[in-house]
Amino acid sequence: MPVLNRMLRYGLVGGTAAAVHIGVLLLLGQWMSLSLANPIAFMAASVAGYLGHALLTFREETGGRQFARRWLLLQYVVNISVCALLPLLKAPTLVLVFTPTLLNALIWSRAARFSAQAREHQKGHPPLLHADDLGLAEGVDAAILDLAQSGRLQGASLLVNGPSATAAMEAWHDLADPPPLSLHVCLTEGHRLPNCPEIPTGFGTLLLASLLPWQRRRIALQLRRVLLQQISRYRQLTGLRHINLDGHQHIHLVPLVLDAVLDLASDESITWVRTTREPLPEGLPLRLWWRSLLTGGLLKWLVLQLLSRLAIPRLRRAGLQTNRRFAGVLFSGSMFGTAFRRCWETAYSSITPERAAQPLVLIHPALPNAALGMDQAAFQQSVTFFSSTNRQKEWSSAQQL
């Protein structure tokens, strides 16, 4: 009986989508050629199917929420391609009629399973909220300390060469139950070692250097020297022996830098390294995807997915632990409001891993005018980043957890 009910709902939505296709095609056909009207009619039918199957056919799996929008794009592209290709191949009429129907059923069924898995994850265990850049400026430190004191923050990364690092650690030690700390390796700005002039200061230039053997040889020794200086400073400030490590602007995932980290891991007791495997969140409005594209978040996401995939097998071989999931790259600089909520929901885990493997959600909170307390000469990139009011919005979103 449930199977029959599902088939009836699928047929109802499919028939509605077909009627929408025909109606739009007939309407537009009065003003434009059918070759132009048909793709538009296909899109209208795809939207009808996308909404109908999510809200009606597969409502048990989706909980009454829409599918992720990539399934709409996939269904549309597949339908247009198949319907253009089959006539060219002179396929039989039955193939012309039933191939798109079968493909649609497969696509929407897979979308439903994906939604069900995502909802199952959200019934599990929430991710750990993590803040970067402790020690960068008083306004940054105050927001991070506030979240830690209220119990909303489960970790923070210390920028050891930041201008307020010493004061930040004094306040951190005064917390009743301070969350775990990580070393926030910084190479793109503010590392301040005059005897290391060869190290490029940009993510892109370091990434390019990783691809050039002579560049790797040229800066490897200086890179090691900078890392050792920051590790020493971290131990001096925190009193910790074992080190959890991540990077300012995720620089630690650049292969050249990761080489140096792995080379030092055993001698310097580095036990955990952050990775950025970030699943795409569901239910995002199109304006947020557009914002991520315009701000470079989507490009950064693609690069860091690749670097994380390359890094994880190397970390495992070295016996180092890492987080299972991550969120905070796609909307880096704007992790507030709907973007923050959707990323938080997607990062849930349905299993109970040990703490080192738990998913992380990354934010960069700050009080108003946080950039005023920074060393603007040494941290020029961060001054621009923290001058945005988005830092306050991230702080506010985290307070509402």
Buried (B, 14 or more C-beta within 10 A) or exposed (E): EEEEEBEEBBEEBBEBBBEBBEEBBEEBBEEEEEEEBBBBBBBBBBBBBBBBBBBBBBBEBBEEBBBBBEBBEBBBEBBBEBBEEBEEEEBEEEBBEEBBEEBBBEBBBEBBEBBBEBBEBBEEBBBBBBBBBBBBBBBBBBBBBBBBBEEBBBBBBBBBBBBBBEEBBEBBEEEEEBBBBBBBBBBBBBBEEEEBEEBBEBBEBBBBBBEEEEBBEBBBEBBBBBBBBBBEBBBEBBEBEEBBBBBBBBBBBBBBBBBBBBBBBEEBEBBBBBBBBBBBBBBBEEEBBEBBEEBEBBEBBEBBBEBBEEBBEBBEEBEBBBBBBBBBBBBBBBBBBBBBBBBBBBBBBEEEEEEBBBBBBBBBBBBEBBBEBBBEEBBBBBBEBBBBEBBBBBBBBBEEB
